[in-house]
Amino acid sequence: MARLVWRAGLTAFALCVGLAGCTATTAPAGAGADGARLEAVVDAVREALNEAQANNVSGFPALKSVTIKLQTVASRSVGGQVQFLVFSLGTRYTSDSASTVELEMVPPKTSERESVAAGAQLKDALAQAINLAKVGVLKASKGSPPLVMKNISIDVKFTVETQGSGGATVTLVPLGIEGSGRISREKVQSVSLVFGN
């Protein structure tokens, strides 16, 4: 299981909680267009990483670090609780109200078992994108003379789709999949992966 290490990216949250004058947008109860709950998005990223690492690409170095950057908004529920919502497709918020939450995760263990068909059999679209990027890097490193990879960084950009009300059920969609088309900057999230020996 991944452990979260909170970094300076939560400064906006700390300031918001610490200042009595901080204003948060009031979210209507059950509104699906408010965004995805922060913990639901982090859980979905964790599941995708676990799946990608459980289906390792042959010859790829171990995952050393994971950093997630999420565009969020502080929202006050009808009950008065302040929560952070991640911008999702269809959200009504604008970039004027965005804060960035940056999380550094201890990466899940890389499986010794290697994937036969890199990425294709993975259920999660983000896990597929990660493994397909690994395959692309390995193919690019072959040649004459071969490129020796010391450290490899892969940034995968994705959007968040919510299902149902309250933003607790989410789907992560890597950019470019299913004709995601032009998406505003605040609705683009990222996970940065660093691999090496």
Secondary structure, 3 states (H helix, E strand, C coil): CCCEEECHHHHHHHHHHHCCCCCCEECCCCCHHHCEEHHHHHHHHHHHHHHHHHCECCCCCCEEEEEEEEEEEEEECCCCCEEEEECCCCCCCCHHHCEEEEEEECCCCCCCCECCCCCCCCCCHHHHHHHHHHHHHHHHHCCCCCCCCCEEEEEEEEEEEEECCCCCEEEEEECCHHHCCCCCHHHCEEEEEEEEC
